[in-house]
Amino acid sequence: MIIMQTKRPRRLVTRTQIERFPLKEPFHITGYTITDAEVLIVEVEEDGLVGRGEASGVYYRPSDNPQDNAKRIEAVRSRVEAGIDRETLQALLPPGGARNALDCALWDLEAKKTGRAAWQSAGLKEPGPLLTTFTVGANDPDKMAVDACNYSQAKAIKLKLTGQPVDADRVRAVRSARPDVWLGVDANQGFTQASLNALLPVLVETGVQLIEQPFKIGQEDLLDGLQSPIPIAADESAQSLSDMPKLSGRFDVVNIKLDKCGGFTEALAIARAAGQFGLDVMVGNMVGTSLAMAPAFLIGQLCKVVDLDGPVFLRSDRPTPVRYESGMISCPPALWGSPASLR
């Protein structure tokens, strides 16, 4: 008698939870003031092992928030629990926070099941500490100078600007207070051609080395013919891998954020494809906890600029947090994407 063994179907359990982390103080960018980080946590469990992912969503997209993203996860729960893989997930959910949290949870679960860390499965080198920028929110110039000085360990600082005439004083004040640091600026779509042209000599004078997202989404053609001596990075204009062709020739850098593109899987694809379009890569984050920084930290291993300072704005963080020392970020293996034996 021949006994046929059948493959046991996967039994996944999916859970979602929304958590709120108040900020130490309000954070100002163009058109928004942020007072707390509300995040979606997705857990995927199989055979007693649990993978976790976190997403804030993208504040400028309609309904890309933790509440609506939890509903999106619920709508596909049966597909997920039937045994979805990461490749199928890319077609099941669009880029955004819901797919990001679920994708990262699947990577984390795989690491625990297989005993191979996420960086190994992704074909990366073993991760090491990275120089990260620390962000100063848009404010009174003197306040921004004080905030920059409060980042005493920082070797790189990014300033939020708003397209107002006061931007020039903001940049000069911070550069005067911190002549020692790499300096970048981020308009979050707040500049016009006139305001950028007026500010550009000041940015050159103060040694600014990156201008991030000067114009609104859909106005990328305003960069055509611009002879900027400072590299320009696409953030809001670079939502996913499909946006890469339109960035070529206009931007110099693409800012990869897992919440925008929909997870670690697509972030890897963007980082590896950017060079084909003449783009350097940087990695950024929405305000979130160390759990959200951990997969982005792995993407940072491929990047020229790293901007992963989200947890420093929070009053409290995860029990196992990322570490900030001497202007560098490092990530303990136990936080995310490691074998169960390291937890």
Buried (B, 14 or more C-beta within 10 A) or exposed (E): EEEEEEEEEEEBEBBBEEEEBEBEEEBBBBEEEBEBBBBBBBBBBBEEBBBBBBBBBBBBBEEBBBEBBBEBBEEBBEBBBEEBEBEEBBEBBEBBBBBBBBBBBBBBBBBBBEEBBBBBEBEBEEBEBBBBBBBBBBBEBEBBBBBBEEBEEBBBBBBBBBBBEBBBBBBBBBBEBBEEBBBBBBBBBBBBEEBBEBBBEBBEEBEBEBBBBBBBBEBBEBBEEBEBEBBBBBBBBBBBBEBBEBBEEBBBBBBBBBBBBBBBBBBBBBBEBBEEBEBBBBBBBBBBBBBBBBBBBBBBBBBBBBBBBBBBBBEEBBEBBBEBEEBBBBBBBEBBBBBBEBE
